[in-house]
Amino acid sequence: MVRGRVTGRLWATKRIDTLPQGALLNVELENGTQIIALDPLGCGEGEDVLVTQGSVAAGYFDDIKAPIDALIIGSIDAD
C-alpha cells in the first residue's frame, strides 16, 4: 500500500467491458510520482487515499479479470 492525494479525474467515454465500475483518478504519491488509479469508493479531489498496486489491485475483483494496476482501497480521514 502507498499513500497519495487525488489531484484530478480522468474522463473516458469508451471503456472495455472488464473494467470495473468506478472513476479513474489522478493520484500523486508521497514520492511525487503521478499514477492513475481506479476508485470504486467515490473519493474527491484533494482527498488523501491508500492505493494498492499490481496483482493485488487486479486480484481484488473475484468475478472478472480486471485490467487495472492501481486501486484506491481507502480514504484517509486524519493523520
N, CA, C and O atoms as CSV, one atom per row, in Angstrom:
chain,resi,resn,atom,element,x,y,z
A,1,MET,N,N,0.846,-1.184,0.000
A,1,MET,CA,C,0.000,0.000,0.000
A,1,MET,C,C,0.879,1.231,0.000
A,1,MET,O,O,1.950,1.264,0.607
A,2,VAL,N,N,0.395,2.240,-0.700
A,2,VAL,CA,C,1.064,3.537,-0.702
A,2,VAL,C,C,0.032,4.620,-0.440
A,2,VAL,O,O,-1.165,4.437,-0.664
A,3,ARG,N,N,0.528,5.749,0.040
A,3,ARG,CA,C,-0.347,6.875,0.337
A,3,ARG,C,C,-0.215,7.901,-0.781
A,3,ARG,O,O,0.868,8.122,-1.321
A,4,GLY,N,N,-1.344,8.522,-1.115
A,4,GLY,CA,C,-1.324,9.548,-2.143
A,4,GLY,C,C,-2.450,10.545,-1.948
A,4,GLY,O,O,-3.259,10.425,-1.028
A,5,ARG,N,N,-2.486,11.528,-2.829
A,5,ARG,CA,C,-3.539,12.543,-2.801
A,5,ARG,C,C,-4.143,12.651,-4.196
A,5,ARG,O,O,-3.426,12.738,-5.193
A,6,VAL,N,N,-5.467,12.644,-4.250
A,6,VAL,CA,C,-6.177,12.754,-5.523
A,6,VAL,C,C,-5.966,14.163,-6.081
A,6,VAL,O,O,-6.242,15.154,-5.404
A,7,THR,N,N,-5.475,14.244,-7.318
A,7,THR,CA,C,-5.211,15.539,-7.944
A,7,THR,C,C,-6.157,15.848,-9.101
A,7,THR,O,O,-6.147,16.962,-9.626
A,8,GLY,N,N,-6.960,14.890,-9.496
A,8,GLY,CA,C,-7.886,15.136,-10.601
A,8,GLY,C,C,-8.574,13.864,-11.041
A,8,GLY,O,O,-8.344,12.784,-10.497
A,9,ARG,N,N,-9.421,14.020,-12.037
A,9,ARG,CA,C,-10.236,12.922,-12.548
A,9,ARG,C,C,-10.030,12.811,-14.055
A,9,ARG,O,O,-9.887,13.816,-14.752
A,10,LEU,N,N,-10.018,11.576,-14.544
A,10,LEU,CA,C,-9.945,11.321,-15.979
A,10,LEU,C,C,-11.326,10.947,-16.487
A,10,LEU,O,O,-12.084,10.260,-15.803
A,11,TRP,N,N,-11.643,11.395,-17.667
A,11,TRP,CA,C,-12.926,11.049,-18.285
A,11,TRP,C,C,-12.657,10.156,-19.484
A,11,TRP,O,O,-11.866,10.501,-20.361
A,12,ALA,N,N,-13.311,9.018,-19.516
A,12,ALA,CA,C,-13.159,8.078,-20.627
A,12,ALA,C,C,-14.543,7.750,-21.179
A,12,ALA,O,O,-15.365,7.153,-20.485
A,13,THR,N,N,-14.795,8.134,-22.405
A,13,THR,CA,C,-16.101,7.862,-22.995
A,13,THR,C,C,-16.209,6.424,-23.492
A,13,THR,O,O,-17.308,5.899,-23.671
A,14,LYS,N,N,-15.066,5.799,-23.712
A,14,LYS,CA,C,-15.056,4.407,-24.143
A,14,LYS,C,C,-14.200,3.614,-23.168
A,14,LYS,O,O,-13.070,3.996,-22.863
A,15,ARG,N,N,-14.754,2.495,-22.679
A,15,ARG,CA,C,-14.050,1.633,-21.742
A,15,ARG,C,C,-14.311,0.187,-22.126
A,15,ARG,O,O,-15.372,-0.136,-22.662
A,16,ILE,N,N,-13.348,-0.685,-21.854
A,16,ILE,CA,C,-13.577,-2.104,-22.120
A,16,ILE,C,C,-14.521,-2.669,-21.065
A,16,ILE,O,O,-14.594,-2.154,-19.950
A,17,ASP,N,N,-15.231,-3.713,-21.417
A,17,ASP,CA,C,-16.261,-4.286,-20.543
A,17,ASP,C,C,-15.722,-4.829,-19.228
A,17,ASP,O,O,-16.441,-4.842,-18.229
A,18,THR,N,N,-14.480,-5.276,-19.209
A,18,THR,CA,C,-13.945,-5.879,-17.990
A,18,THR,C,C,-13.373,-4.845,-17.012
A,18,THR,O,O,-12.871,-5.219,-15.952
A,19,LEU,N,N,-13.441,-3.567,-17.347
A,19,LEU,CA,C,-13.013,-2.544,-16.402
A,19,LEU,C,C,-14.141,-2.334,-15.397
A,19,LEU,O,O,-15.250,-1.968,-15.786
A,20,PRO,N,N,-13.877,-2.559,-14.116
A,20,PRO,CA,C,-14.939,-2.451,-13.101
A,20,PRO,C,C,-15.507,-1.040,-13.011
A,20,PRO,O,O,-14.892,-0.080,-13.474
A,21,GLN,N,N,-16.683,-0.926,-12.412
A,21,GLN,CA,C,-17.305,0.381,-12.194
A,21,GLN,C,C,-16.458,1.189,-11.215
A,21,GLN,O,O,-15.961,0.663,-10.219
A,22,GLY,N,N,-16.308,2.454,-11.513
A,22,GLY,CA,C,-15.534,3.347,-10.663
A,22,GLY,C,C,-14.922,4.441,-11.500
A,22,GLY,O,O,-14.903,4.370,-12.728
A,23,ALA,N,N,-14.423,5.451,-10.825
A,23,ALA,CA,C,-13.800,6.587,-11.512
A,23,ALA,C,C,-12.311,6.321,-11.705
A,23,ALA,O,O,-11.689,5.591,-10.932
A,24,LEU,N,N,-11.759,6.921,-12.740
A,24,LEU,CA,C,-10.318,6.888,-12.949
A,24,LEU,C,C,-9.764,8.209,-12.423
A,24,LEU,O,O,-10.104,9.276,-12.933
A,25,LEU,N,N,-8.912,8.137,-11.405
A,25,LEU,CA,C,-8.418,9.338,-10.752
A,25,LEU,C,C,-6.910,9.469,-10.901
A,25,LEU,O,O,-6.183,8.476,-10.872
A,26,ASN,N,N,-6.448,10.707,-11.061
A,26,ASN,CA,C,-5.023,11.008,-10.978
A,26,ASN,C,C,-4.674,11.068,-9.498
A,26,ASN,O,O,-5.351,11.740,-8.720
A,27,VAL,N,N,-3.618,10.365,-9.113
A,27,VAL,CA,C,-3.177,10.356,-7.718
A,27,VAL,C,C,-1.688,10.675,-7.690
A,27,VAL,O,O,-0.896,10.061,-8.406
A,28,GLU,N,N,-1.315,11.645,-6.853
A,28,GLU,CA,C,0.093,11.941,-6.640
A,28,GLU,C,C,0.537,11.224,-5.372
A,28,GLU,O,O,0.005,11.462,-4.288
A,29,LEU,N,N,1.525,10.340,-5.526
A,29,LEU,CA,C,2.034,9.585,-4.399
A,29,LEU,C,C,2.974,10.454,-3.568
A,29,LEU,O,O,3.389,11.524,-4.013
A,30,GLU,N,N,3.308,9.998,-2.369
A,30,GLU,CA,C,4.167,10.770,-1.462
A,30,GLU,C,C,5.533,11.080,-2.063
A,30,GLU,O,O,6.142,12.093,-1.720
A,31,ASN,N,N,6.020,10.225,-2.952
A,31,ASN,CA,C,7.321,10.454,-3.571
A,31,ASN,C,C,7.243,11.361,-4.803
A,31,ASN,O,O,8.252,11.586,-5.471
A,32,GLY,N,N,6.048,11.882,-5.104
A,32,GLY,CA,C,5.870,12.797,-6.232
A,32,GLY,C,C,5.441,12.133,-7.522
A,32,GLY,O,O,5.110,12.828,-8.482
A,33,THR,N,N,5.435,10.811,-7.579
A,33,THR,CA,C,5.012,10.082,-8.769
A,33,THR,C,C,3.515,10.266,-8.997
A,33,THR,O,O,2.731,10.244,-8.048
A,34,GLN,N,N,3.124,10.446,-10.241
A,34,GLN,CA,C,1.710,10.536,-10.616
A,34,GLN,C,C,1.269,9.196,-11.186
A,34,GLN,O,O,1.940,8.636,-12.053
A,35,ILE,N,N,0.143,8.680,-10.701
A,35,ILE,CA,C,-0.417,7.437,-11.235
A,35,ILE,C,C,-1.907,7.646,-11.505
A,35,ILE,O,O,-2.513,8.613,-11.045
A,36,ILE,N,N,-2.469,6.723,-12.253
A,36,ILE,CA,C,-3.914,6.684,-12.470
A,36,ILE,C,C,-4.427,5.463,-11.721
A,36,ILE,O,O,-3.935,4.352,-11.919
A,37,ALA,N,N,-5.424,5.674,-10.856
A,37,ALA,CA,C,-5.960,4.578,-10.044
A,37,ALA,C,C,-7.469,4.487,-10.215
A,37,ALA,O,O,-8.149,5.502,-10.366
A,38,LEU,N,N,-7.979,3.276,-10.190
A,38,LEU,CA,C,-9.425,3.059,-10.222
A,38,LEU,C,C,-9.974,3.316,-8.819
A,38,LEU,O,O,-9.434,2.821,-7.830
A,39,ASP,N,N,-11.040,4.084,-8.749
A,39,ASP,CA,C,-11.640,4.445,-7.464
A,39,ASP,C,C,-13.081,3.945,-7.380
A,39,ASP,O,O,-13.979,4.564,-7.951
A,40,PRO,N,N,-13.315,2.837,-6.677
A,40,PRO,CA,C,-14.687,2.351,-6.501
A,40,PRO,C,C,-15.380,2.997,-5.297
A,40,PRO,O,O,-16.548,2.709,-5.035
A,41,LEU,N,N,-14.671,3.871,-4.559
A,41,LEU,CA,C,-15.189,4.434,-3.315
A,41,LEU,C,C,-15.869,5.791,-3.455
A,41,LEU,O,O,-16.664,6.170,-2.594
A,42,GLY,N,N,-15.573,6.525,-4.515
A,42,GLY,CA,C,-16.154,7.856,-4.689
A,42,GLY,C,C,-15.333,8.965,-4.051
A,42,GLY,O,O,-15.899,9.940,-3.556
A,43,CYS,N,N,-14.021,8.839,-4.051
A,43,CYS,CA,C,-13.139,9.852,-3.466
A,43,CYS,C,C,-13.123,11.106,-4.339
A,43,CYS,O,O,-13.427,11.055,-5.531
A,44,GLY,N,N,-12.760,12.233,-3.719
A,44,GLY,CA,C,-12.760,13.500,-4.436
A,44,GLY,C,C,-11.381,14.136,-4.497
A,44,GLY,O,O,-10.448,13.699,-3.824
A,45,GLU,N,N,-11.272,15.163,-5.304
A,45,GLU,CA,C,-10.016,15.876,-5.477
A,45,GLU,C,C,-9.540,16.452,-4.143
A,45,GLU,O,O,-10.330,17.003,-3.377
A,46,GLY,N,N,-8.237,16.317,-3.875
A,46,GLY,CA,C,-7.653,16.801,-2.641
A,46,GLY,C,C,-7.698,15.798,-1.494
A,46,GLY,O,O,-7.121,16.045,-0.435
A,47,GLU,N,N,-8.365,14.690,-1.690
A,47,GLU,CA,C,-8.509,13.684,-0.638
A,47,GLU,C,C,-7.265,12.802,-0.563
A,47,GLU,O,O,-6.713,12.402,-1.587
A,48,ASP,N,N,-6.834,12.505,0.659
A,48,ASP,CA,C,-5.736,11.566,0.877
A,48,ASP,C,C,-6.285,10.147,0.812
A,48,ASP,O,O,-7.324,9.847,1.401
A,49,VAL,N,N,-5.577,9.271,0.087
A,49,VAL,CA,C,-6.067,7.919,-0.154
A,49,VAL,C,C,-4.962,6.887,0.027
A,49,VAL,O,O,-3.776,7.212,-0.012
A,50,LEU,N,N,-5.368,5.644,0.224
A,50,LEU,CA,C,-4.466,4.497,0.219
A,50,LEU,C,C,-4.655,3.763,-1.103
A,50,LEU,O,O,-5.781,3.523,-1.537
A,51,VAL,N,N,-3.548,3.413,-1.733
A,51,VAL,CA,C,-3.586,2.776,-3.041
A,51,VAL,C,C,-2.804,1.475,-2.977
A,51,VAL,O,O,-1.705,1.429,-2.423
A,52,THR,N,N,-3.371,0.422,-3.544
A,52,THR,CA,C,-2.632,-0.822,-3.725
A,52,THR,C,C,-2.361,-0.973,-5.218
A,52,THR,O,O,-3.139,-0.507,-6.050
A,53,GLN,N,N,-1.250,-1.628,-5.546
A,53,GLN,CA,C,-0.849,-1.708,-6.949
A,53,GLN,C,C,-0.518,-3.140,-7.353
A,53,GLN,O,O,-0.328,-4.016,-6.509
A,54,GLY,N,N,-0.454,-3.351,-8.651
A,54,GLY,CA,C,-0.036,-4.631,-9.202
A,54,GLY,C,C,-1.092,-5.710,-9.122
A,54,GLY,O,O,-2.287,-5.436,-9.232
A,55,SER,N,N,-0.643,-6.947,-8.929
A,55,SER,CA,C,-1.557,-8.093,-8.942
A,55,SER,C,C,-2.573,-8.039,-7.813
A,55,SER,O,O,-3.669,-8.583,-7.947
A,56,VAL,N,N,-2.232,-7.394,-6.703
A,56,VAL,CA,C,-3.188,-7.260,-5.597
A,56,VAL,C,C,-4.372,-6.403,-6.038
A,56,VAL,O,O,-5.519,-6.714,-5.719
A,57,ALA,N,N,-4.096,-5.336,-6.764
A,57,ALA,CA,C,-5.167,-4.458,-7.254
A,57,ALA,C,C,-6.066,-5.204,-8.236
A,57,ALA,O,O,-7.290,-5.154,-8.120
A,58,ALA,N,N,-5.473,-5.883,-9.183
A,58,ALA,CA,C,-6.251,-6.612,-10.191
A,58,ALA,C,C,-6.989,-7.793,-9.570
A,58,ALA,O,O,-8.104,-8.108,-9.988
A,59,GLY,N,N,-6.390,-8.450,-8.583
A,59,GLY,CA,C,-6.975,-9.630,-7.966
A,59,GLY,C,C,-8.106,-9.341,-7.003
A,59,GLY,O,O,-8.771,-10.268,-6.540
A,60,TYR,N,N,-8.342,-8.071,-6.689
A,60,TYR,CA,C,-9.414,-7.712,-5.762
A,60,TYR,C,C,-10.781,-8.136,-6.286
A,60,TYR,O,O,-11.665,-8.483,-5.503
A,61,PHE,N,N,-10.958,-8.110,-7.586
A,61,PHE,CA,C,-12.247,-8.404,-8.210
A,61,PHE,C,C,-12.331,-9.889,-8.527
A,61,PHE,O,O,-11.599,-10.391,-9.380
A,62,ASP,N,N,-13.232,-10.597,-7.831
A,62,ASP,CA,C,-13.358,-12.048,-7.978
A,62,ASP,C,C,-14.041,-12.477,-9.266
A,62,ASP,O,O,-13.648,-13.472,-9.876
A,63,ASP,N,N,-15.057,-11.736,-9.683
A,63,ASP,CA,C,-15.907,-12.184,-10.785
A,63,ASP,C,C,-15.385,-11.831,-12.177
A,63,ASP,O,O,-15.890,-12.346,-13.175
A,64,ILE,N,N,-14.383,-10.964,-12.252
A,64,ILE,CA,C,-13.833,-10.570,-13.557
A,64,ILE,C,C,-12.316,-10.516,-13.487
A,64,ILE,O,O,-11.732,-10.453,-12.405
A,65,LYS,N,N,-11.695,-10.540,-14.642
A,65,LYS,CA,C,-10.249,-10.352,-14.730
A,65,LYS,C,C,-10.032,-8.873,-15.058
A,65,LYS,O,O,-10.053,-8.474,-16.222
A,66,ALA,N,N,-9.826,-8.081,-14.026
A,66,ALA,CA,C,-9.763,-6.624,-14.172
A,66,ALA,C,C,-8.399,-6.169,-14.691
A,66,ALA,O,O,-7.369,-6.544,-14.130
A,67,PRO,N,N,-8.381,-5.367,-15.755
A,67,PRO,CA,C,-7.128,-4.879,-16.318
A,67,PRO,C,C,-6.662,-3.594,-15.622
A,67,PRO,O,O,-6.516,-2.554,-16.264
A,68,ILE,N,N,-6.433,-3.674,-14.319
A,68,ILE,CA,C,-6.004,-2.477,-13.591
A,68,ILE,C,C,-4.695,-2.750,-12.866
A,68,ILE,O,O,-4.375,-3.895,-12.544
A,69,ASP,N,N,-3.947,-1.691,-12.616
A,69,ASP,CA,C,-2.666,-1.797,-11.935
A,69,ASP,C,C,-2.644,-1.005,-10.636
A,69,ASP,O,O,-1.728,-1.176,-9.832
A,70,ALA,N,N,-3.632,-0.142,-10.410
A,70,ALA,CA,C,-3.699,0.647,-9.177
A,70,ALA,C,C,-5.154,0.784,-8.756
A,70,ALA,O,O,-6.021,1.096,-9.572
A,71,LEU,N,N,-5.412,0.548,-7.477
A,71,LEU,CA,C,-6.766,0.559,-6.947
A,71,LEU,C,C,-6.793,1.326,-5.630
A,71,LEU,O,O,-6.010,1.039,-4.725
A,72,ILE,N,N,-7.694,2.302,-5.520
A,72,ILE,CA,C,-7.866,3.026,-4.261
A,72,ILE,C,C,-8.667,2.127,-3.333
A,72,ILE,O,O,-9.779,1.707,-3.654
A,73,ILE,N,N,-8.069,1.836,-2.155
A,73,ILE,CA,C,-8.713,0.914,-1.220
A,73,ILE,C,C,-9.137,1.592,0.068
A,73,ILE,O,O,-9.770,0.960,0.915
A,74,GLY,N,N,-8.802,2.868,0.237
A,74,GLY,CA,C,-9.189,3.555,1.451
A,74,GLY,C,C,-9.057,5.048,1.333
A,74,GLY,O,O,-8.250,5.558,0.556
A,75,SER,N,N,-9.859,5.744,2.113
A,75,SER,CA,C,-9.810,7.200,2.205
A,75,SER,C,C,-9.309,7.541,3.602
A,75,SER,O,O,-9.860,7.066,4.595
A,76,ILE,N,N,-8.268,8.364,3.682
A,76,ILE,CA,C,-7.672,8.710,4.968
A,76,ILE,C,C,-8.388,9.926,5.530
A,76,ILE,O,O,-8.404,10.990,4.912
A,77,ASP,N,N,-8.981,9.761,6.709
A,77,ASP,CA,C,-9.738,10.841,7.334
A,77,ASP,C,C,-8.832,11.809,8.084
A,77,ASP,O,O,-9.031,13.020,7.991
A,78,ALA,N,N,-7.841,11.312,8.826
A,78,ALA,CA,C,-6.936,12.154,9.600
A,78,ALA,C,C,-5.625,11.423,9.835
A,78,ALA,O,O,-5.565,10.196,9.765
A,79,ASP,N,N,-4.580,12.184,10.114
A,79,ASP,CA,C,-3.275,11.572,10.423
A,79,ASP,C,C,-3.238,11.106,11.841
A,79,ASP,O,O,-2.226,10.565,12.287
